[in-house]
Amino acid sequence: EVQLQASGGGLVQPGGSLRLSCAASGFTFSNTVMSWSRQAPGEGPELVARISKGGVNAVYGDSVKGRFTISRDNIKNMLYLQMNSLKPEDTAVYYCVKDNDRSRGPGTQVTVSS
């Protein structure tokens, strides 16, 4: 059974930072392209970042370029998202996504507010 458990969300002030983590199991993590996506209330899902199987290559959504960094640990089967210079518009539920079939687990809420 595929499990993707995201954690690390919370309430942070504008300009602050958070680091999200995703514990993956039930599939060959090191052989899978992974992504973070987010969804704000009333809106569709948005790609935040995608990382290659080996972790060398990454792509980012235009709204987060230069502020967020995706990474992975293929030994620990973990996916990460370092989020800096957070803005109120980053408020959303963030999901860890298995790219080949778009599987995702429960998300973690990120709220950016003063």
Buried (B, 14 or more C-beta within 10 A) or exposed (E): EEBBEBBBBEEBEEEBEBEBBBBBEEBEBBEBEBBBBBBBEEEEBBBBBBBEBEBEEBEBBEBBEEBBBBBBEBEEBBBBBBBBEBBEEBBBBBBBBBBEEEBBBEBBEBBBEE
